C-alpha cells in the first residue's frame, strides 16, 4: 500500500512539472513554434509568464507516429530509400 501511494505521488509530481517550449517539444514531438501557437490560442494553458510560456507535462499533446493521415517522417524516408534501391 505504501509503494502505491509513493508511486501515485511521484506520478503527480511528474505530471505537474513545467516545461519550456523547447523541453515540451522534445517530449511531445511537436515543434516549439506549434506548441507556442497552442498556448497563444489557449488550447494549452500557459503556466509560465507572458513572453516565457511554460507548459505542464500533463497538458502536453502526444504526437502519434502511426494512424490516419501523414506517415511519420522516418517511415517516409525509409520508403524513399527502399524505392531508390529497387530502381
Long-range contacts (C-beta under 8 A, 24 or more apart in sequence): 14-57, 15-56, 15-57, 15-58, 16-56, 16-57, 16-58, 17-56, 17-57, 18-47, 18-48, 18-54, 18-55, 18-56, 18-57, 19-54, 19-55, 19-56, 19-57, 19-60, 20-48, 20-52, 20-53, 20-54, 21-53, 21-55, 24-55, 24-57, 24-60, 27-57, 27-60, 28-60, 28-61, 28-62, 28-63, 29-62, 29-63, 29-65, 30-61, 30-63, 35-60
